[in-house]
Amino acid sequence: MTVEITGRPDKFVTIDVNGSDTIDRIKTRVWCEEGIPASQQRLIFGSGIWAEQLETDVWPYVQTLSDSHIGPGCKVVLRVVEKMFVNMLSGKTITLHGFLHNTNIDTLKCQIQRQEGIPVHQQRLIFEGNELEHLWYTLSDYGLKAGSELDLVRST
């Protein structure tokens, strides 16, 4: 059977699979074919309130496509989870995990507040010389990608 993996802003991928294929095996194939590490992939089946994240291992067994009722013609959405680096003026660099290309700047600043205790209104994030000042803009609006480095300036 064929599963169509959509969700990337620029394309979709079609993969030939068997019902006995594990989610982990599919993530490995996406890594090999598309260069997206398995740790940065979230595969979602269904939509809206019926959406289900496909886990690589659901104790006590390994989840297969058949276990998730995924058959011929089904679509699976790929969400790419990004890791960002934030350089502080003190010289410390923090790593932020779990962001998607459509995450807004306000959410990013809230994560910094949770990790470092710096209030959102005191954070000035700089990327390639430009301040990320529009809280409702997304990471992709500013051209941020996995592995991007930001500078954090604290204002009073």
C-alpha positions as CSV (number, residue, x, y, z in Angstrom):
1,M,0.0,0.0,0.0
2,T,1.0,3.6,-0.3
3,V,0.9,6.3,2.4
4,E,1.1,10.0,1.4
5,I,3.0,12.1,4.0
6,T,2.0,15.7,3.8
7,G,2.7,18.7,6.0
8,R,5.9,20.1,4.7
9,P,5.4,23.6,3.3
10,D,7.2,22.7,0.1
11,K,6.2,19.1,-0.9
12,F,4.7,15.8,0.1
13,V,6.2,12.3,0.1
14,T,4.6,9.1,-1.0
15,I,6.0,5.9,0.6
16,D,5.2,2.3,-0.2
17,V,4.5,0.5,3.1
18,N,3.0,-2.7,4.5
19,G,0.5,-2.8,7.3
20,S,3.1,-4.6,9.4
21,D,5.6,-1.7,9.1
22,T,6.3,0.1,12.4
23,I,6.1,3.8,12.9
24,D,9.8,3.7,13.7
25,R,10.6,2.1,10.4
26,I,8.6,4.7,8.5
27,K,10.4,7.5,10.3
28,T,13.7,5.9,9.4
29,R,12.6,5.8,5.7
30,V,11.6,9.5,5.9
31,W,15.0,10.3,7.4
32,C,16.8,8.4,4.6
33,E,14.7,9.8,1.8
34,E,14.1,13.3,3.0
35,G,17.0,14.0,5.5
36,I,14.7,14.7,8.5
37,P,16.0,13.0,11.6
38,A,13.4,10.7,13.2
39,S,13.7,12.6,16.5
40,Q,12.4,15.7,14.7
41,Q,9.4,14.0,13.1
42,R,5.9,13.8,14.4
43,L,3.6,11.7,12.3
44,I,-0.1,12.6,12.7
45,F,-3.0,10.5,11.4
46,G,-6.5,12.0,11.2
47,S,-7.5,15.6,11.7
48,G,-9.2,17.9,14.2
49,I,-10.3,16.3,17.4
50,W,-9.7,12.9,15.8
51,A,-6.0,13.5,15.1
52,E,-3.6,11.0,16.7
53,Q,0.1,11.3,17.0
54,L,1.7,8.0,15.9
55,E,4.1,6.9,18.6
56,T,7.3,4.9,17.8
57,D,6.7,2.6,20.7
58,V,3.6,2.2,22.7
59,W,4.2,0.0,25.7
60,P,3.9,-3.0,25.8
61,Y,4.2,-3.4,22.0
62,V,5.6,-1.6,19.0
63,Q,2.9,0.2,17.0
64,T,2.4,-0.7,13.4
65,L,0.3,0.9,10.7
66,S,-2.4,-1.8,11.1
67,D,-2.5,-1.1,14.8
68,S,-3.4,2.5,14.0
69,H,-6.0,1.5,11.4
70,I,-4.0,3.1,8.6
71,G,-4.6,1.4,5.2
72,P,-4.4,2.1,1.5
73,G,-5.1,5.7,0.5
74,C,-4.7,7.1,4.0
75,K,-2.8,10.3,4.6
76,V,-0.4,10.9,7.4
77,V,0.8,14.4,8.2
78,L,4.4,15.0,9.0
79,R,5.2,17.7,11.4
80,V,8.9,18.7,11.7
81,V,10.0,19.5,15.2
82,E,12.8,22.0,15.3
83,K,15.6,22.7,17.7
84,M,16.8,26.4,18.1
85,F,19.7,27.9,20.0
86,V,19.5,31.1,21.9
87,N,22.8,33.0,22.8
88,M,22.6,35.0,26.0
89,L,24.8,38.1,26.6
90,S,26.3,36.2,29.5
91,G,27.9,33.8,27.0
92,K,25.4,31.0,27.9
93,T,23.6,29.2,25.1
94,I,20.3,27.5,25.7
95,T,18.6,25.0,23.4
96,L,14.9,25.1,22.8
97,H,13.2,21.9,21.5
98,G,9.9,21.1,20.0
99,F,9.1,23.9,17.6
100,L,7.3,23.7,14.3
101,H,7.7,26.1,11.3
102,N,4.3,27.7,12.2
103,T,5.2,28.4,15.9
104,N,4.8,32.1,16.6
105,I,7.4,34.3,18.3
106,D,5.3,34.8,21.4
107,T,5.3,31.0,22.0
108,L,9.1,30.9,21.6
109,K,9.5,33.8,24.1
110,C,7.2,31.9,26.6
111,Q,9.4,28.9,26.3
112,I,12.5,31.1,27.1
113,Q,10.6,32.5,30.1
114,R,9.8,29.0,31.4
115,Q,13.4,27.8,30.9
116,E,15.3,31.0,32.0
117,G,12.8,33.0,34.0
118,I,13.1,36.1,31.8
119,P,9.7,37.8,31.3
120,V,8.5,37.9,27.7
121,H,8.3,41.7,27.8
122,Q,12.0,41.9,28.7
123,Q,13.2,39.7,25.8
124,R,14.5,41.1,22.5
125,L,15.3,38.3,20.1
126,I,17.7,39.0,17.2
127,F,18.1,36.8,14.2
128,E,20.6,37.8,11.5
129,G,20.7,41.3,12.7
130,N,16.9,41.8,12.8
131,E,14.7,41.9,15.9
132,L,11.9,39.5,16.0
133,E,9.4,42.1,17.2
134,H,6.0,40.8,15.8
135,L,4.8,38.3,18.4
136,W,2.2,36.8,16.1
137,Y,4.7,36.2,13.2
138,T,5.9,32.6,12.9
139,L,9.3,31.1,12.8
140,S,9.0,30.6,9.0
141,D,7.9,34.3,8.5
142,Y,11.3,35.3,9.8
143,G,13.2,32.6,7.9
144,L,14.1,30.6,11.0
145,K,14.9,26.9,10.5
146,A,16.0,23.9,12.6
147,G,19.3,24.8,14.1
148,S,19.0,28.5,13.8
149,E,20.8,30.7,16.3
150,L,19.2,33.7,18.0
151,D,20.7,36.3,20.2
152,L,18.7,37.4,23.3
153,V,19.1,40.9,24.6
154,R,17.4,41.7,27.9
155,S,15.6,45.0,28.1
156,T,14.5,46.6,31.3
